[in-house]
Amino acid sequence: MKLCSPLAAKAMIMRVLIACSAVVFATLSAAPGVGATVNIDVRDASGQPMPNAVVLIDSPHKPAGPIKFPWPYEIAQQNIMFMPHILIVPVGASVSFPNRDKVRHHVYSFSPAKKFDLKLYGKEDARSVTFDKPGVVSLGCNIHDSMSAFVFVVDTPYAMITDASGHVTIPNVPAGAATVRLWNPAIRTTGNMLSQTITVPAGGLSATYSVRGK
């Protein structure tokens, strides 16, 4: 058997290492759940941060399986208010509406995305509603007209609400063409929604949007 020279053996080892590295790189590139980080800031017409704005990214490439968010699917009635004021949930989520006040509440919605009517119920009682269609669901209380809240039902996992500085960071967004949507009841557009097509680079995206408030 003819032995390889040291130089030939070293060259063969290098070729094997390069081939293995290419396979590992291709595997990592195709790994599910790995994507770009999108940073978005929302400002009003005067340049001030807009907190509590829903930011969602519609991508044709979505992970398989049910959508899950890390916050509770709950809107409580507390201090004669709905808390939180805006809640994002995926299609099919069941949202709890516990009453933590000393008075009774009557929660309802006439929104096309979900119509429901939770009759009067008292402290420490809870009711739940399943939201089976995407869209904005406006909530009210038949007893307290000042109470209002919104359930924003989405069919994308890439959705968050801006913080006090008007900022969101959405991880693992697939690179490529997508649509970013901004929503808040104070935005002065049809449906209080602003939409724009974007391209998400593999290295991530940072953008600032100015909207007209009421």
C-alpha positions as semicolon CSV with decimal commas, in nm:
position;residue;x (nm);y (nm);z (nm)
1;M;0,000;0,000;0,000
2;K;0,137;0,339;-0,102
3;L;0,156;0,594;0,181
4;C;0,067;0,958;0,128
5;S;0,332;1,219;0,174
6;P;0,291;1,450;0,477
7;L;0,189;1,738;0,246
8;A;-0,069;1,527;0,064
9;A;-0,213;1,400;0,394
10;K;-0,238;1,755;0,530
11;A;-0,416;1,871;0,214
12;M;-0,664;1,583;0,243
13;I;-0,738;1,669;0,607
14;M;-0,797;2,035;0,516
15;R;-1,043;1,935;0,241
16;V;-1,236;1,717;0,489
17;L;-1,246;1,998;0,747
18;I;-1,371;2,251;0,490
19;A;-1,643;2,011;0,373
20;C;-1,754;1,946;0,731
21;S;-1,761;2,319;0,806
22;A;-1,984;2,378;0,502
23;V;-2,228;2,111;0,623
24;V;-2,240;2,261;0,974
25;F;-2,290;2,613;0,835
26;A;-2,574;2,496;0,610
27;T;-2,740;2,319;0,904
28;L;-2,719;2,628;1,125
29;S;-2,848;2,854;0,848
30;A;-3,154;2,634;0,804
31;A;-3,219;2,589;1,174
32;P;-3,579;2,678;1,266
33;G;-3,638;2,976;1,493
34;V;-3,318;3,152;1,386
35;G;-3,380;3,488;1,222
36;A;-3,315;3,859;1,230
37;T;-3,374;4,101;1,514
38;V;-3,602;4,393;1,429
39;N;-3,589;4,711;1,639
40;I;-3,870;4,961;1,585
41;D;-3,932;5,299;1,746
42;V;-4,270;5,471;1,713
43;R;-4,298;5,848;1,744
44;D;-4,595;6,084;1,727
45;A;-4,612;6,387;1,498
46;S;-4,420;6,599;1,750
47;G;-4,140;6,344;1,775
48;Q;-4,241;6,215;2,118
49;P;-4,236;5,839;2,193
50;M;-4,568;5,659;2,147
51;P;-4,610;5,390;2,413
52;N;-4,872;5,112;2,391
53;A;-4,859;5,092;2,013
54;V;-4,900;4,744;1,868
55;V;-4,618;4,656;1,628
56;L;-4,658;4,341;1,423
57;I;-4,466;4,198;1,130
58;D;-4,644;3,987;0,870
59;S;-4,398;3,749;0,707
60;P;-4,477;3,478;0,451
61;H;-4,237;3,256;0,646
62;K;-4,388;3,159;0,980
63;P;-4,281;2,880;1,216
64;A;-4,495;2,570;1,227
65;G;-4,705;2,501;1,533
66;P;-4,922;2,718;1,757
67;I;-4,828;3,078;1,834
68;K;-4,747;3,148;2,198
69;F;-4,666;3,475;2,375
70;P;-4,492;3,493;2,715
71;W;-4,750;3,715;2,889
72;P;-5,080;3,612;3,055
73;Y;-5,390;3,609;2,834
74;E;-5,588;3,811;3,086
75;I;-5,765;4,147;3,114
76;A;-5,870;4,218;3,472
77;Q;-6,124;4,469;3,596
78;Q;-5,949;4,657;3,871
79;N;-5,996;5,011;4,013
80;I;-6,282;5,057;3,764
81;M;-6,037;5,003;3,478
82;F;-5,942;4,726;3,237
83;M;-5,585;4,613;3,298
84;P;-5,395;4,595;3,068
85;H;-5,548;4,848;2,831
86;I;-5,420;4,661;2,522
87;L;-5,352;4,288;2,504
88;I;-5,202;4,092;2,213
89;V;-5,312;3,728;2,180
90;P;-5,287;3,468;1,903
91;V;-5,587;3,340;1,713
92;G;-5,756;3,067;1,918
93;A;-5,647;3,205;2,256
94;S;-5,881;3,198;2,554
95;V;-5,867;3,527;2,747
96;S;-5,971;3,547;3,112
97;F;-6,164;3,849;3,245
98;P;-6,140;3,834;3,627
99;N;-6,325;4,093;3,836
100;R;-6,102;4,227;4,115
101;D;-6,327;4,520;4,207
102;K;-6,585;4,540;4,485
103;V;-6,848;4,629;4,227
104;R;-6,994;4,416;3,950
105;H;-6,901;4,456;3,583
106;H;-7,065;4,367;3,253
107;V;-6,802;4,317;2,980
108;Y;-6,903;4,323;2,614
109;S;-6,780;4,380;2,258
110;F;-6,959;4,458;1,933
111;S;-6,642;4,428;1,721
112;P;-6,665;4,225;1,398
113;A;-6,362;4,016;1,501
114;K;-6,546;3,899;1,815
115;K;-6,890;3,982;1,954
116;F;-6,958;3,869;2,310
117;D;-7,151;3,966;2,622
118;L;-7,044;3,873;2,975
119;K;-7,336;3,952;3,201
120;L;-7,295;4,113;3,544
121;Y;-7,053;3,930;3,770
122;G;-6,885;4,021;4,097
123;K;-6,554;4,030;4,278
124;E;-6,318;3,736;4,238
125;D;-6,541;3,593;3,967
126;A;-6,391;3,523;3,627
127;R;-6,519;3,470;3,279
128;S;-6,328;3,374;2,965
129;V;-6,372;3,425;2,591
130;T;-6,202;3,245;2,301
131;F;-6,087;3,474;2,019
132;D;-6,101;3,277;1,695
133;K;-6,050;3,548;1,433
134;P;-5,768;3,801;1,379
135;G;-5,849;4,168;1,431
136;V;-5,898;4,439;1,690
137;V;-6,165;4,373;1,954
138;S;-6,284;4,679;2,144
139;L;-6,409;4,615;2,498
140;G;-6,651;4,810;2,716
141;C;-6,842;4,780;3,040
142;N;-7,220;4,824;3,035
143;I;-7,210;4,964;3,389
144;H;-6,906;5,195;3,366
145;D;-6,890;5,392;3,040
146;S;-6,538;5,519;3,112
147;M;-6,391;5,169;3,094
148;S;-6,233;5,063;2,765
149;A;-5,971;4,817;2,646
150;F;-5,863;4,630;2,333
151;V;-5,771;4,273;2,248
152;F;-5,550;4,261;1,940
153;V;-5,580;3,911;1,790
154;V;-5,293;3,816;1,557
155;D;-5,191;3,527;1,335
156;T;-4,819;3,606;1,351
157;P;-4,571;3,541;1,633
158;Y;-4,388;3,865;1,552
159;A;-4,594;4,112;1,754
160;M;-4,528;4,330;2,058
161;I;-4,643;4,651;2,229
162;T;-4,410;4,950;2,250
163;D;-4,271;5,035;2,592
164;A;-4,268;5,377;2,761
165;S;-3,996;5,491;2,520
166;G;-4,199;5,385;2,215
167;H;-3,963;5,094;2,143
168;V;-3,998;4,724;2,062
169;T;-3,742;4,454;1,985
170;I;-3,882;4,158;1,793
171;P;-3,640;3,862;1,760
172;N;-3,621;3,572;1,513
173;V;-3,797;3,749;1,224
174;P;-3,735;3,567;0,892
175;A;-3,523;3,765;0,649
176;G;-3,691;3,885;0,331
177;A;-4,003;4,072;0,227
178;A;-4,257;4,147;0,499
179;T;-4,516;4,402;0,610
180;V;-4,491;4,601;0,931
181;R;-4,817;4,720;1,087
182;L;-4,855;4,979;1,361
183;W;-5,178;5,016;1,556
184;N;-5,301;5,232;1,840
185;P;-5,647;5,386;1,899
186;A;-5,482;5,731;1,884
187;I;-5,334;5,685;1,534
188;R;-5,522;5,899;1,283
189;T;-5,560;5,657;0,993
190;T;-5,831;5,422;0,870
191;G;-5,873;5,157;1,136
192;N;-5,606;5,332;1,345
193;M;-5,355;5,122;1,150
194;L;-5,043;5,215;0,955
195;S;-4,894;4,955;0,717
196;Q;-4,571;4,954;0,520
197;T;-4,387;4,691;0,317
198;I;-4,030;4,630;0,429
199;T;-3,735;4,405;0,357
200;V;-3,578;4,244;0,662
201;P;-3,203;4,194;0,611
202;A;-3,043;3,880;0,754
203;G;-2,836;4,103;0,981
204;G;-3,142;4,269;1,135
205;L;-3,331;4,595;1,096
206;S;-3,373;4,918;1,293
207;A;-3,640;5,169;1,192
208;T;-3,828;5,467;1,331
209;Y;-4,188;5,546;1,232
210;S;-4,371;5,874;1,285
211;V;-4,749;5,860;1,311
212;R;-5,021;6,121;1,341
213;G;-5,197;6,103;1,675
214;K;-5,538;6,235;1,773
